[in-house]
Amino acid sequence: MTIQWNPLRDTVSLRGKVAVVTGGNSDIGRETVKLLAWKGAKVYFTTRSEAKAIETRKRIQDAHPEIDTDNLQWIIMDVTDLRSICFVADKLKEKEAKIDILGEG
C-alpha cells in the first residue's frame, strides 16, 4: 500500500499566521496564496496592478468559496523598484506585528 501525501489534507493549520507572497498573480504564486489561505493564514500577495490583484482574488474565491476573503489581501508592488519594495515593507509593518511565512511566486 502506497501512502500519498496531500498538501490540503496533510499540512498543519496556519490559522493565526501571516504570509506574504510576491508575484501572487502568477501560476505558482496564485497556487501558493490559495493553499496558505485555505489552511487559514492571512495572506498578503503582491502584484504590479490592481486589475491583476482583483482577478487573482476572484479566481481563488470562485474556486474555493470556503476561503475567508479577509485572508486574501493584496498590495501593489514592483520587485524591480526599491521604493516600491520599501513602501510595501512599511505598510506591512503598520498592519502586522510579524510575518510568519514569506514566499516568492
Buried (B, 14 or more C-beta within 10 A) or exposed (E): EEEEEEEEEEEEEBEEBBBBBBBBBBEEBBBBBBBBBBBBBBBBBBBBEEEBBEBBBEEBBEEEEEBEEEBBBBBBBBEEEEEBBEBBEEBBEEEEEEBBBEBBB
